[in-house]
């Protein structure tokens, strides 16, 4: 079989490895940069690496790729989680995920509290320890480079 693109290759891989029919695979979409595929199998979403490694199993109600912030937002029931571009998953335990702009860390809302998350998914109010979102030009946070300079506490405090 000749593949037209990576999405066709991933569809074939899923049919072979997961033993699902072409009709059960509702969609296969390549993420920006092509490192992941978001798949919809029988109405449930999952994420696979380009090599076919399962990152998130197809069990989620919705998965969207946020191009602006370079992360995958996941919904299961009424809760949200996110997957960074270095495949760190927060779990679906947050009431809301707030993305303000690309110069600031992503905020998580749980039980009425807003906070950022560290690399090991612990709550923090310190933007220097935030793992999800941009921080500054010379530091990589979650595998993502900032494009527009430093963000200080003064900028972030207005959202608390």
Backbone as CSV, one residue per row, in Angstrom:
resi,resn,N_x,N_y,N_z,CA_x,CA_y,CA_z,C_x,C_y,C_z
1,UNK,0.830,-1.182,0.000,0.000,0.000,0.000,0.874,1.245,0.000
2,UNK,0.530,2.213,-0.817,1.269,3.465,-0.863,0.544,4.504,-0.012
3,UNK,1.294,5.127,0.916,0.701,6.109,1.814,0.785,7.494,1.198
4,UNK,-0.280,8.261,1.374,-0.296,9.637,0.896,0.407,10.567,1.888
5,UNK,0.304,10.256,3.189,0.893,11.118,4.213,1.042,10.329,5.524
6,UNK,1.560,11.009,6.557,1.756,10.367,7.861,0.460,9.931,8.517
7,UNK,-0.619,10.655,8.249,-1.904,10.284,8.837,-2.381,8.937,8.293
8,UNK,-2.128,8.681,7.009,-2.478,7.384,6.422,-1.646,6.263,7.049
9,UNK,-0.352,6.527,7.275,0.521,5.529,7.916,0.031,5.216,9.327
10,UNK,-0.358,6.261,10.081,-0.840,6.054,11.444,-2.158,5.275,11.432
11,UNK,-3.031,5.560,10.503,-4.299,4.834,10.386,-4.029,3.347,10.161
12,UNK,-3.107,3.032,9.273,-2.736,1.642,8.993,-2.134,0.980,10.240
13,UNK,-1.275,1.723,10.946,-0.657,1.221,12.169,-1.725,0.878,13.208
14,UNK,-2.702,1.779,13.405,-3.757,1.554,14.389,-4.603,0.329,14.028
15,UNK,-4.889,0.172,12.753,-5.683,-0.987,12.322,-4.929,-2.280,12.612
16,UNK,-3.627,-2.268,12.398,-2.819,-3.460,12.613,-2.571,-3.728,14.095
17,UNK,-2.093,-2.712,14.808,-1.682,-2.896,16.206,-2.856,-2.999,17.183
18,UNK,-3.925,-2.223,16.950,-5.062,-2.237,17.864,-6.186,-3.146,17.381
19,UNK,-5.993,-3.682,16.188,-6.989,-4.564,15.593,-8.369,-3.895,15.513
20,UNK,-8.363,-2.658,14.995,-9.615,-1.928,14.778,-9.817,-1.748,13.278
21,UNK,-11.059,-1.623,12.874,-11.352,-1.454,11.446,-11.198,0.003,11.044
22,UNK,-11.091,0.232,9.754,-10.987,1.582,9.224,-12.222,2.405,9.605
23,UNK,-13.391,1.756,9.662,-14.632,2.450,10.021,-14.629,2.903,11.491
24,UNK,-13.915,2.189,12.353,-13.850,2.545,13.775,-12.928,3.745,14.024
25,UNK,-11.987,3.967,13.103,-11.067,5.101,13.230,-11.742,6.305,12.575
26,UNK,-12.309,7.162,13.411,-13.078,8.295,12.899,-12.192,9.422,12.386
27,UNK,-11.008,9.611,12.996,-10.082,10.632,12.490,-8.676,10.381,13.023
28,UNK,-7.695,10.851,12.254,-6.289,10.853,12.638,-5.746,12.201,12.189
29,UNK,-5.298,13.018,13.145,-4.796,14.350,12.811,-3.393,14.520,13.351
30,UNK,-2.522,15.032,12.507,-1.144,15.280,12.890,-1.046,16.612,13.630
31,UNK,-0.277,16.643,14.725,-0.097,17.888,15.476,0.857,18.804,14.724
32,UNK,0.880,20.069,15.123,1.812,21.024,14.535,3.227,20.529,14.810
33,UNK,4.039,20.493,13.814,5.386,19.973,13.971,5.475,18.482,13.710
34,UNK,4.339,17.812,13.683,4.281,16.412,13.293,4.804,15.406,14.287
35,UNK,4.962,15.766,15.566,5.519,14.809,16.524,4.460,13.887,17.123
36,UNK,3.187,14.266,17.044,2.101,13.476,17.619,0.931,13.368,16.644
37,UNK,0.120,12.350,16.882,-1.142,12.200,16.168,-2.257,12.123,17.201
38,UNK,-3.309,12.911,16.980,-4.512,12.821,17.806,-5.487,11.945,17.043
39,UNK,-5.897,10.847,17.660,-6.762,9.883,16.973,-8.130,9.821,17.654
40,UNK,-9.147,9.522,16.861,-10.504,9.330,17.358,-10.929,7.933,16.943
41,UNK,-11.049,7.054,17.919,-11.462,5.677,17.666,-12.781,5.447,18.389
42,UNK,-13.823,5.190,17.614,-15.170,4.973,18.171,-15.619,6.106,19.095
43,UNK,-15.269,7.348,18.752,-15.716,8.502,19.524,-14.862,8.851,20.727
44,UNK,-13.785,8.115,20.971,-12.870,8.408,22.081,-11.516,8.800,21.507
45,UNK,-10.888,9.787,22.122,-9.643,10.348,21.602,-8.424,9.845,22.362
46,UNK,-7.299,9.767,21.646,-6.023,9.391,22.226,-4.903,10.088,21.497
47,UNK,-3.674,9.948,21.993,-2.499,10.570,21.382,-1.430,9.506,21.188
48,UNK,-0.839,9.502,19.986,0.246,8.580,19.642,1.425,9.381,19.124
49,UNK,2.636,8.896,19.416,3.830,9.542,18.867,3.943,9.179,17.391
50,UNK,4.810,9.870,16.705,5.009,9.613,15.279,5.487,8.177,15.036
51,UNK,6.216,7.631,16.025,6.729,6.261,15.890,5.677,5.208,16.236
52,UNK,4.498,5.649,16.711,3.433,4.709,17.030,3.286,4.398,18.512
53,UNK,4.129,4.998,19.353,4.027,4.776,20.799,2.747,5.444,21.321
54,UNK,1.988,4.707,22.128,0.787,5.264,22.729,1.185,6.210,23.863
55,UNK,0.816,7.480,23.723,1.092,8.477,24.755,-0.110,8.571,25.698
56,UNK,-1.301,8.709,25.134,-2.553,8.677,25.883,-3.482,7.707,25.175
57,UNK,-4.053,6.740,25.880,-4.935,5.765,25.236,-6.215,6.433,24.728
58,UNK,-6.847,5.874,23.707,-8.084,6.461,23.173,-9.271,6.219,24.111
59,UNK,-9.346,7.041,25.176,-10.411,6.907,26.168,-10.981,8.262,26.583
60,UNK,-10.507,9.355,25.967,-10.896,10.699,26.379,-12.030,11.251,25.511
61,UNK,-12.845,12.121,26.122,-14.002,12.690,25.427,-13.602,13.711,24.370
62,UNK,-12.538,14.441,24.630,-12.079,15.438,23.667,-10.600,15.695,23.885
63,UNK,-9.882,15.840,22.799,-8.478,16.233,22.857,-8.277,17.275,21.768
64,UNK,-7.731,18.421,22.161,-7.460,19.476,21.191,-6.009,19.907,21.318
65,UNK,-5.406,20.208,20.190,-4.028,20.697,20.175,-4.074,22.211,20.174
66,UNK,-3.438,22.845,21.136,-3.399,24.291,21.233,-2.127,24.769,20.540
67,UNK,-2.267,25.262,19.297,-1.115,25.703,18.514,-0.408,26.882,19.165
68,UNK,-1.165,27.766,19.758,-0.605,28.975,20.341,0.306,28.660,21.524
69,UNK,-0.074,27.683,22.329,0.701,27.351,23.527,1.482,26.055,23.385
70,UNK,1.324,25.351,22.280,2.086,24.143,21.997,1.861,23.050,23.048
71,UNK,0.589,22.747,23.334,0.269,21.645,24.233,-1.060,21.031,23.819
72,UNK,-1.329,19.852,24.345,-2.563,19.138,24.058,-3.476,19.259,25.278
73,UNK,-4.701,19.747,25.071,-5.694,19.882,26.143,-6.620,18.677,26.075
74,UNK,-6.842,18.031,27.210,-7.583,16.776,27.288,-8.815,16.965,28.169
75,UNK,-9.955,16.402,27.754,-11.172,16.460,28.561,-11.698,15.051,28.784
76,UNK,-12.031,14.756,30.035,-12.641,13.486,30.408,-13.782,13.820,31.357
77,UNK,-15.008,13.624,30.910,-16.161,14.050,31.693,-16.179,15.566,31.772
78,UNK,-16.193,16.085,33.005,-16.196,17.539,33.197,-14.831,18.070,33.632
79,UNK,-13.806,17.230,33.611,-12.475,17.625,34.065,-11.503,17.735,32.898
80,UNK,-10.444,18.546,33.101,-9.455,18.801,32.066,-8.057,18.450,32.538
81,UNK,-7.196,18.200,31.585,-5.784,17.980,31.836,-5.025,18.446,30.619
82,UNK,-3.692,18.406,30.683,-2.930,18.747,29.487,-1.668,17.918,29.397
83,UNK,-1.217,17.776,28.179,-0.017,17.016,27.836,0.953,18.001,27.221
84,UNK,2.137,18.153,27.818,3.126,19.066,27.258,3.773,18.409,26.046
85,UNK,4.537,19.186,25.302,5.170,18.626,24.110,6.334,17.703,24.440
86,UNK,6.631,17.506,25.713,7.621,16.499,26.117,6.921,15.347,26.824
87,UNK,5.619,15.181,26.516,4.814,14.042,26.952,4.662,13.903,28.462
88,UNK,4.567,15.015,29.171,4.235,14.985,30.591,2.745,15.278,30.695
89,UNK,1.982,14.366,31.294,0.538,14.489,31.389,0.133,14.869,32.799
90,UNK,-0.748,15.862,32.927,-1.174,16.330,34.245,-2.225,15.437,34.872
91,UNK,-2.915,14.635,34.079,-4.084,13.921,34.560,-5.295,14.833,34.418
92,UNK,-6.473,14.276,34.355,-7.708,15.061,34.170,-8.353,15.331,35.517
93,UNK,-7.832,16.320,36.232,-8.371,16.627,37.549,-8.679,18.107,37.728
94,UNK,-8.576,18.898,36.670,-8.746,20.345,36.785,-10.093,20.786,36.226
95,UNK,-10.677,21.812,36.888,-11.976,22.328,36.466,-11.859,23.154,35.190
96,UNK,-10.705,23.789,34.999,-10.494,24.638,33.832,-9.007,24.834,33.626
97,UNK,-8.602,25.029,32.375,-7.227,25.382,32.043,-7.298,26.734,31.355
98,UNK,-6.559,27.710,31.894,-6.647,29.082,31.405,-5.372,29.435,30.646
99,UNK,-5.532,29.797,29.384,-4.406,30.257,28.569,-4.654,31.730,28.264
100,UNK,-3.787,32.595,28.794,-3.985,34.036,28.655,-3.267,34.551,27.420
101,UNK,-1.953,34.459,27.397,-1.182,34.774,26.194,0.133,34.023,26.242
102,UNK,0.850,34.005,25.145,2.040,33.161,25.029,3.222,33.651,25.856
103,UNK,3.115,34.810,26.500,4.205,35.297,27.347,4.054,34.846,28.792
104,UNK,2.986,34.141,29.112,2.705,33.804,30.501,2.431,32.312,30.670
105,UNK,2.714,31.793,31.864,2.435,30.374,32.124,0.946,30.065,32.029
106,UNK,0.635,28.832,31.753,-0.743,28.371,31.696,-1.242,28.213,33.130
107,UNK,-2.462,28.684,33.384,-3.038,28.593,34.717,-4.030,27.440,34.781
108,UNK,-4.077,26.781,35.928,-4.993,25.673,36.165,-5.960,26.090,37.260
109,UNK,-7.216,25.718,37.129,-8.236,26.045,38.122,-8.768,24.744,38.712
110,UNK,-8.709,24.665,40.045,-9.223,23.487,40.743,-9.782,23.927,42.083
111,UNK,-11.020,23.559,42.351,-11.681,23.906,43.610,-11.621,25.410,43.891
112,UNK,-11.794,26.230,42.856,-11.812,27.677,43.012,-10.454,28.335,43.128
113,UNK,-9.373,27.586,43.066,-8.006,28.108,43.173,-7.326,28.129,41.820
114,UNK,-6.633,29.229,41.495,-5.831,29.318,40.275,-4.365,29.154,40.650
115,UNK,-3.641,28.369,39.850,-2.218,28.157,40.106,-1.546,27.665,38.834
116,UNK,-0.221,27.613,38.859,0.572,27.027,37.782,1.042,25.656,38.257
117,UNK,1.605,24.873,37.363,2.128,23.562,37.740,3.620,23.480,37.483
118,UNK,4.334,22.817,38.409,5.752,22.549,38.226,5.914,21.341,37.308
119,UNK,7.153,20.993,37.000,7.418,19.861,36.107,6.872,18.543,36.662
120,UNK,6.835,18.411,37.995,6.283,17.189,38.592,4.805,17.363,38.975
121,UNK,4.132,18.326,38.327,2.688,18.574,38.456,2.241,18.976,39.861
122,UNK,3.106,19.679,40.576,2.748,20.225,41.890,2.315,21.686,41.708
123,UNK,1.277,22.145,42.438,0.831,23.539,42.326,1.916,24.520,42.779
124,UNK,2.025,25.653,42.092,2.956,26.711,42.476,2.372,28.068,42.082
125,UNK,2.772,29.104,42.819,2.436,30.472,42.443,3.668,31.198,41.914
126,UNK,4.777,30.480,41.769,6.035,31.049,41.301,6.191,30.794,39.802
127,UNK,6.105,31.846,38.967,6.207,31.643,37.516,7.548,31.061,37.069
128,UNK,8.616,31.225,37.871,9.910,30.657,37.500,9.897,29.129,37.560
129,UNK,8.981,28.564,38.348,8.890,27.111,38.479,7.817,26.504,37.581
130,UNK,7.095,27.348,36.853,6.000,26.866,36.004,6.552,26.033,34.851
131,UNK,5.957,24.891,34.632,6.404,23.989,33.572,5.602,24.166,32.281
132,UNK,4.352,24.516,32.383,3.479,24.606,31.211,3.363,26.049,30.754
133,UNK,3.736,26.317,29.514,3.692,27.663,28.958,5.080,28.252,28.875
134,UNK,5.177,29.442,28.360,6.462,30.119,28.166,6.885,30.847,29.424
135,UNK,8.205,30.961,29.614,8.676,31.828,30.694,9.596,32.925,30.167
136,UNK,10.755,32.617,29.621,11.572,33.668,29.010,12.435,33.119,27.891
137,UNK,13.132,34.023,27.197,13.819,33.685,25.956,14.881,32.604,26.082
138,UNK,15.612,32.572,27.154,16.749,31.671,27.215,16.486,30.389,27.991
139,UNK,15.304,30.219,28.527,15.000,29.014,29.296,13.918,28.209,28.582
140,UNK,14.120,26.920,28.509,13.109,26.053,27.928,12.194,25.586,29.046
141,UNK,10.888,25.751,28.867,9.919,25.291,29.854,8.991,24.334,29.136
142,UNK,8.966,23.094,29.523,8.127,22.108,28.862,8.559,21.867,27.430
143,UNK,9.828,22.135,27.132,10.332,21.909,25.780,9.927,22.995,24.805
144,UNK,9.472,24.140,25.294,8.987,25.199,24.410,9.835,26.454,24.586
145,UNK,10.148,27.138,23.486,10.922,28.369,23.554,9.984,29.556,23.530
146,UNK,10.292,30.564,24.325,9.535,31.808,24.300,9.989,32.643,23.116
147,UNK,9.088,33.445,22.592,9.413,34.282,21.441,9.483,35.754,21.795
148,UNK,9.052,36.138,22.993,8.922,37.580,23.188,9.314,38.090,24.571
149,UNK,10.353,37.549,25.160,10.906,38.180,26.334,10.425,37.663,27.675
150,UNK,10.849,38.358,28.721,10.685,37.948,30.108,9.275,38.195,30.627
151,UNK,8.797,37.307,31.450,7.535,37.494,32.162,7.867,37.474,33.643
152,UNK,7.482,38.504,34.352,7.766,38.568,35.787,6.524,38.335,36.610
153,UNK,6.698,38.272,37.926,5.563,38.057,38.820,4.520,39.155,38.672
154,UNK,4.974,40.375,38.400,4.045,41.494,38.279,2.986,41.214,37.219
155,UNK,3.400,40.642,36.107,2.474,40.339,35.019,1.514,39.238,35.426
156,UNK,2.015,38.200,36.092,1.193,37.054,36.432,0.230,37.366,37.571
157,UNK,0.628,38.195,38.531,-0.204,38.471,39.708,-1.583,38.997,39.372
158,UNK,-1.727,39.690,38.249,-3.034,40.262,37.922,-4.100,39.198,37.685
159,UNK,-3.709,37.928,37.521,-4.669,36.865,37.280,-5.056,36.117,38.549
160,UNK,-4.494,36.480,39.688,-4.814,35.751,40.927,-6.024,36.297,41.596
